[in-house]
Amino acid sequence: MDKFYLNWSLKSLFFGLFLLFVILAYSSFLLGDQFDFGQSIVSYFTNIPVLSNVIIVFLLVMSANFFKIYKAQK
């Protein structure tokens, strides 16, 4: 059962990272620049709406969950 939760939390962590990357790329596209990851991160924290902040919180919770389950398995 723990292995299932470990796999689930790892997959959701990667899914959250993918969503964050997509939002950064889309925001960079909306700003009219070529994709520049560093600049996107700066604009991300200044211009992007609430959805990306929700995804950051989701990533933090999922990574905490993953490490908690991973530690319990050892």
The first five atom37 places (N, CA, C, CB, O) and aatype in JSON, in Angstrom:
{
  "aatype": [12, 3, 11, 13, 18, 10, 2, 17, 15, 10, 11, 15, 10, 13, 13, 7, 10, 13, 10, 10, 13, 19, 9, 10, 0, 18, 15, 15, 13, 10, 10, 7, 3, 5, 13, 3, 13, 7, 5, 15, 9, 19, 15, 18, 13, 16, 2, 9, 14, 19, 10, 15, 2, 19, 9, 9, 19, 13, 10, 10, 19, 12, 15, 0, 2, 13, 13, 11, 9, 18, 11, 0, 5, 11],
  "atom_mask": [
    [1, 1, 1, 1, 1],
    [1, 1, 1, 1, 1],
    [1, 1, 1, 1, 1],
    [1, 1, 1, 1, 1],
    [1, 1, 1, 1, 1],
    [1, 1, 1, 1, 1],
    [1, 1, 1, 1, 1],
    [1, 1, 1, 1, 1],
    [1, 1, 1, 1, 1],
    [1, 1, 1, 1, 1],
    [1, 1, 1, 1, 1],
    [1, 1, 1, 1, 1],
    [1, 1, 1, 1, 1],
    [1, 1, 1, 1, 1],
    [1, 1, 1, 1, 1],
    [1, 1, 1, 0, 1],
    [1, 1, 1, 1, 1],
    [1, 1, 1, 1, 1],
    [1, 1, 1, 1, 1],
    [1, 1, 1, 1, 1],
    [1, 1, 1, 1, 1],
    [1, 1, 1, 1, 1],
    [1, 1, 1, 1, 1],
    [1, 1, 1, 1, 1],
    [1, 1, 1, 1, 1],
    [1, 1, 1, 1, 1],
    [1, 1, 1, 1, 1],
    [1, 1, 1, 1, 1],
    [1, 1, 1, 1, 1],
    [1, 1, 1, 1, 1],
    [1, 1, 1, 1, 1],
    [1, 1, 1, 0, 1],
    [1, 1, 1, 1, 1],
    [1, 1, 1, 1, 1],
    [1, 1, 1, 1, 1],
    [1, 1, 1, 1, 1],
    [1, 1, 1, 1, 1],
    [1, 1, 1, 0, 1],
    [1, 1, 1, 1, 1],
    [1, 1, 1, 1, 1],
    [1, 1, 1, 1, 1],
    [1, 1, 1, 1, 1],
    [1, 1, 1, 1, 1],
    [1, 1, 1, 1, 1],
    [1, 1, 1, 1, 1],
    [1, 1, 1, 1, 1],
    [1, 1, 1, 1, 1],
    [1, 1, 1, 1, 1],
    [1, 1, 1, 1, 1],
    [1, 1, 1, 1, 1],
    [1, 1, 1, 1, 1],
    [1, 1, 1, 1, 1],
    [1, 1, 1, 1, 1],
    [1, 1, 1, 1, 1],
    [1, 1, 1, 1, 1],
    [1, 1, 1, 1, 1],
    [1, 1, 1, 1, 1],
    [1, 1, 1, 1, 1],
    [1, 1, 1, 1, 1],
    [1, 1, 1, 1, 1],
    [1, 1, 1, 1, 1],
    [1, 1, 1, 1, 1],
    [1, 1, 1, 1, 1],
    [1, 1, 1, 1, 1],
    [1, 1, 1, 1, 1],
    [1, 1, 1, 1, 1],
    [1, 1, 1, 1, 1],
    [1, 1, 1, 1, 1],
    [1, 1, 1, 1, 1],
    [1, 1, 1, 1, 1],
    [1, 1, 1, 1, 1],
    [1, 1, 1, 1, 1],
    [1, 1, 1, 1, 1],
    [1, 1, 1, 1, 1]
  ],
  "atom_positions": [
    [[0.83, -1.2, 0.0], [0.0, 0.0, 0.0], [0.87, 1.26, 0.0], [-0.94, 0.0, 1.21], [0.55, 2.23, -0.68]],
    [[1.95, 1.23, 0.77], [2.84, 2.4, 0.8], [3.49, 2.64, -0.56], [3.92, 2.21, 1.87], [3.71, 3.78, -0.96]],
    [[3.8, 1.54, -1.25], [4.42, 1.69, -2.56], [3.48, 2.39, -3.53], [4.84, 0.32, -3.12], [3.91, 3.19, -4.36]],
    [[2.19, 2.07, -3.43], [1.19, 2.73, -4.28], [1.19, 4.23, -4.02], [-0.21, 2.14, -4.03], [1.19, 5.02, -4.96]],
    [[1.19, 4.62, -2.75], [1.17, 6.04, -2.42], [2.47, 6.72, -2.83], [0.94, 6.24, -0.92], [2.47, 7.89, -3.24]],
    [[3.58, 6.01, -2.73], [4.86, 6.57, -3.16], [4.84, 6.84, -4.66], [6.02, 5.61, -2.8], [5.26, 7.91, -5.11]],
    [[4.35, 5.87, -5.44], [4.25, 6.08, -6.89], [3.29, 7.2, -7.22], [3.81, 4.79, -7.58], [3.58, 8.02, -8.09]],
    [[2.15, 7.25, -6.53], [1.16, 8.28, -6.8], [1.7, 9.66, -6.48], [-0.11, 8.02, -5.98], [1.51, 10.6, -7.26]],
    [[2.39, 9.8, -5.35], [2.9, 11.12, -4.99], [4.02, 11.54, -5.94], [3.41, 11.12, -3.54], [4.15, 12.72, -6.25]],
    [[4.83, 10.59, -6.39], [5.89, 10.93, -7.34], [5.31, 11.36, -8.68], [6.84, 9.73, -7.54], [5.77, 12.33, -9.28]],
    [[4.28, 10.64, -9.15], [3.64, 11.02, -10.42], [2.97, 12.38, -10.31], [2.62, 9.96, -10.83], [3.05, 13.18, -11.24]],
    [[2.3, 12.64, -9.2], [1.63, 13.93, -9.06], [2.65, 15.05, -8.92], [0.69, 13.92, -7.85], [2.39, 16.18, -9.35]],
    [[3.8, 14.77, -8.33], [4.87, 15.76, -8.24], [5.38, 16.13, -9.63], [6.04, 15.23, -7.37], [5.56, 17.31, -9.94]],
    [[5.61, 15.13, -10.47], [6.06, 15.41, -11.83], [4.97, 16.09, -12.65], [6.48, 14.12, -12.52], [5.27, 16.94, -13.49]],
    [[3.71, 15.73, -12.41], [2.62, 16.39, -13.11], [2.55, 17.86, -12.73], [1.28, 15.69, -12.8], [2.31, 18.72, -13.59]],
    [[2.75, 18.16, -11.45], [2.75, 19.55, -11.01], [3.91, 20.33, -11.61], [0.0, 0.0, 0.0], [3.75, 21.49, -11.99]],
    [[5.09, 19.7, -11.7], [6.23, 20.35, -12.34], [5.95, 20.62, -13.81], [7.49, 19.5, -12.18], [6.32, 21.67, -14.34]],
    [[5.3, 19.66, -14.47], [4.95, 19.84, -15.88], [3.97, 21.0, -16.04], [4.34, 18.55, -16.45], [4.13, 21.82, -16.94]],
    [[2.96, 21.08, -15.17], [2.0, 22.18, -15.25], [2.69, 23.52, -15.02], [0.88, 21.99, -14.22], [2.39, 24.5, -15.7]],
    [[3.61, 23.56, -14.07], [4.33, 24.8, -13.79], [5.16, 25.21, -15.01], [5.25, 24.62, -12.57], [5.2, 26.39, -15.37]],
    [[5.81, 24.25, -15.64], [6.6, 24.54, -16.84], [5.72, 25.05, -17.97], [7.37, 23.29, -17.29], [6.09, 25.99, -18.68]],
    [[4.54, 24.43, -18.14], [3.62, 24.86, -19.19], [3.14, 26.28, -18.93], [2.41, 23.9, -19.29], [3.06, 27.09, -19.86]],
    [[2.82, 26.6, -17.69], [2.35, 27.95, -17.37], [3.46, 28.97, -17.58], [1.83, 28.01, -15.91], [3.21, 30.07, -18.07]],
    [[4.69, 28.61, -17.21], [5.81, 29.52, -17.46], [6.02, 29.76, -18.95], [7.09, 28.97, -16.83], [6.25, 30.89, -19.38]],
    [[5.94, 28.69, -19.73], [6.14, 28.83, -21.17], [5.01, 29.65, -21.77], [6.22, 27.46, -21.85], [5.24, 30.5, -22.64]],
    [[3.78, 29.41, -21.32], [2.64, 30.14, -21.86], [2.7, 31.61, -21.49], [1.32, 29.52, -21.36], [2.37, 32.48, -22.29]],
    [[3.13, 31.89, -20.26], [3.23, 33.29, -19.85], [4.31, 33.99, -20.65], [3.53, 33.39, -18.34], [4.16, 35.16, -21.01]],
    [[5.4, 33.29, -20.92], [6.46, 33.88, -21.74], [5.95, 34.13, -23.16], [7.69, 32.96, -21.77], [6.3, 35.14, -23.77]],
    [[5.14, 33.22, -23.67], [4.55, 33.41, -25.0], [3.61, 34.61, -25.0], [3.8, 32.14, -25.43], [3.58, 35.38, -25.96]],
    [[2.84, 34.77, -23.92], [1.91, 35.9, -23.85], [2.65, 37.22, -23.75], [0.97, 35.74, -22.66], [2.18, 38.25, -24.24]],
    [[3.82, 37.19, -23.11], [4.6, 38.42, -23.0], [5.31, 38.76, -24.31], [5.62, 38.29, -21.89], [5.86, 39.85, -24.45]],
    [[5.29, 37.83, -25.27], [5.85, 38.11, -26.58], [7.34, 37.84, -26.69], [0.0, 0.0, 0.0], [7.93, 38.11, -27.73]],
    [[7.95, 37.33, -25.64], [9.38, 37.03, -25.7], [9.58, 35.63, -26.26], [10.04, 37.14, -24.29], [8.64, 34.85, -26.36]],
    [[10.8, 35.35, -26.63], [11.16, 33.96, -26.82], [11.25, 33.35, -25.43], [12.51, 33.79, -27.63], [11.41, 34.06, -24.43]],
    [[11.15, 32.03, -25.36], [11.11, 31.4, -24.04], [12.47, 31.53, -23.36], [10.71, 29.92, -24.15], [13.47, 30.99, -23.82]],
    [[12.48, 32.23, -22.26], [13.67, 32.4, -21.44], [13.27, 32.02, -20.02], [14.25, 33.87, -21.52], [12.5, 32.74, -19.38]],
    [[13.8, 30.9, -19.54], [13.29, 30.35, -18.29], [13.51, 31.29, -17.11], [13.94, 29.01, -18.0], [12.62, 31.46, -16.28]],
    [[14.69, 31.9, -17.02], [14.96, 32.81, -15.9], [14.05, 34.02, -15.92], [0.0, 0.0, 0.0], [13.51, 34.42, -14.88]],
    [[13.87, 34.6, -17.09], [12.98, 35.75, -17.2], [11.54, 35.35, -16.91], [13.08, 36.38, -18.59], [10.78, 36.12, -16.33]],
    [[11.17, 34.13, -17.32], [9.81, 33.66, -17.06], [9.57, 33.52, -15.56], [9.56, 32.34, -17.76], [8.48, 33.82, -15.07]],
    [[10.59, 33.06, -14.84], [10.41, 32.91, -13.39], [10.22, 34.28, -12.75], [11.61, 32.18, -12.76], [9.4, 34.43, -11.84]],
    [[10.97, 35.28, -13.21], [10.81, 36.62, -12.67], [9.42, 37.15, -12.97], [11.88, 37.57, -13.24], [8.75, 37.68, -12.08]],
    [[8.99, 37.02, -14.21], [7.66, 37.51, -14.57], [6.58, 36.66, -13.91], [7.47, 37.52, -16.09], [5.48, 37.14, -13.64]],
    [[6.9, 35.4, -13.67], [5.96, 34.5, -13.02], [5.56, 35.01, -11.64], [6.56, 33.1, -12.89], [4.38, 35.03, -11.29]],
    [[6.54, 35.44, -10.86], [6.22, 35.9, -9.51], [5.64, 37.3, -9.5], [7.46, 35.86, -8.66], [5.11, 37.73, -8.47]],
    [[5.72, 38.03, -10.6], [5.19, 39.39, -10.59], [3.88, 39.53, -11.34], [6.2, 40.32, -11.18], [3.05, 40.34, -10.95]],
    [[3.67, 38.76, -12.43], [2.53, 39.01, -13.3], [1.48, 37.91, -13.38], [3.01, 39.27, -14.65], [0.35, 38.18, -13.78]],
    [[1.81, 36.71, -13.0], [0.93, 35.58, -13.29], [-0.15, 35.44, -12.22], [1.75, 34.28, -13.4], [0.12, 35.66, -11.04]],
    [[-1.37, 35.09, -12.61], [-2.48, 35.01, -11.65], [-2.4, 33.84, -10.68], [-3.76, 34.93, -12.4], [-1.4, 33.13, -10.59]],
    [[-3.49, 33.67, -9.97], [-3.53, 32.8, -8.79], [-3.3, 31.33, -9.11], [-4.84, 32.96, -8.08], [-2.8, 30.59, -8.28]],
    [[-3.67, 30.9, -10.31], [-3.59, 29.48, -10.65], [-2.18, 28.93, -10.47], [-4.04, 29.26, -12.07], [-2.0, 27.83, -9.95]],
    [[-1.18, 29.68, -10.89], [0.18, 29.2, -10.75], [0.62, 29.16, -9.29], [1.13, 30.06, -11.55], [1.42, 28.3, -8.92]],
    [[0.12, 30.07, -8.47], [0.43, 30.0, -7.04], [-0.19, 28.76, -6.42], [-0.07, 31.26, -6.32], [0.4, 28.14, -5.54]],
    [[-1.37, 28.4, -6.89], [-2.01, 27.16, -6.42], [-1.15, 25.96, -6.82], [-3.44, 27.02, -7.0], [-1.0, 25.02, -6.04]],
    [[-0.59, 25.99, -8.02], [0.25, 24.88, -8.46], [1.54, 24.81, -7.64], [0.59, 25.02, -9.96], [2.02, 23.72, -7.35]],
    [[2.09, 25.95, -7.25], [3.29, 25.95, -6.4], [2.97, 25.32, -5.04], [3.84, 27.38, -6.21], [3.75, 24.52, -4.53]],
    [[1.84, 25.69, -4.47], [1.43, 25.1, -3.19], [1.22, 23.6, -3.36], [0.15, 25.77, -2.64], [1.62, 22.81, -2.51]],
    [[0.59, 23.21, -4.47], [0.39, 21.79, -4.77], [1.72, 21.06, -4.85], [-0.38, 21.62, -6.09], [1.86, 19.96, -4.3]],
    [[2.71, 21.65, -5.51], [4.03, 21.03, -5.6], [4.69, 20.89, -4.24], [4.93, 21.84, -6.52], [5.28, 19.86, -3.94]],
    [[4.57, 21.92, -3.41], [5.17, 21.84, -2.08], [4.52, 20.74, -1.25], [5.03, 23.18, -1.35], [5.21, 19.98, -0.57]],
    [[3.19, 20.66, -1.31], [2.48, 19.62, -0.55], [2.84, 18.24, -1.06], [0.96, 19.84, -0.62], [3.07, 17.32, -0.27]],
    [[2.89, 18.07, -2.38], [3.21, 16.77, -2.96], [4.64, 16.35, -2.64], [2.99, 16.78, -4.46], [4.89, 15.18, -2.36]],
    [[5.58, 17.29, -2.69], [6.96, 16.92, -2.38], [7.1, 16.57, -0.9], [7.93, 18.05, -2.75], [7.85, 15.66, -0.55]],
    [[6.39, 17.29, -0.04], [6.42, 16.94, 1.39], [5.82, 15.56, 1.61], [5.67, 18.0, 2.22], [6.34, 14.77, 2.4]],
    [[4.71, 15.28, 0.92], [4.08, 13.97, 1.01], [5.02, 12.88, 0.53], [2.79, 13.94, 0.19], [5.16, 11.84, 1.17]],
    [[5.67, 13.12, -0.61], [6.57, 12.13, -1.19], [7.71, 11.82, -0.23], [7.13, 12.63, -2.53], [8.02, 10.65, 0.0]],
    [[8.33, 12.85, 0.34], [9.46, 12.6, 1.23], [9.02, 11.96, 2.54], [10.21, 13.89, 1.51], [9.77, 11.18, 3.14]],
    [[7.81, 12.27, 2.99], [7.3, 11.63, 4.2], [7.09, 10.14, 3.97], [5.97, 12.3, 4.65], [7.47, 9.32, 4.8]],
    [[6.49, 9.79, 2.83], [6.26, 8.38, 2.52], [7.59, 7.67, 2.26], [5.33, 8.23, 1.31], [7.78, 6.53, 2.68]],
    [[8.49, 8.35, 1.56], [9.79, 7.75, 1.25], [10.58, 7.47, 2.53], [10.6, 8.67, 0.33], [11.23, 6.43, 2.64]],
    [[10.52, 8.4, 3.48], [11.23, 8.22, 4.75], [10.61, 7.08, 5.56], [11.21, 9.52, 5.57], [11.32, 6.32, 6.21]],
    [[9.28, 6.98, 5.52], [8.6, 5.93, 6.27], [8.91, 4.56, 5.69], [7.09, 6.17, 6.28], [8.88, 3.56, 6.42]],
    [[9.21, 4.49, 4.41], [9.51, 3.2, 3.8], [10.9, 2.69, 4.16], [9.39, 3.3, 2.31], [11.12, 1.48, 4.18]],
    [[11.84, 3.58, 4.44], [13.21, 3.16, 4.74], [13.34, 2.45, 6.05], [14.11, 4.34, 4.74], [14.44, 2.04, 6.43]]
  ]
}
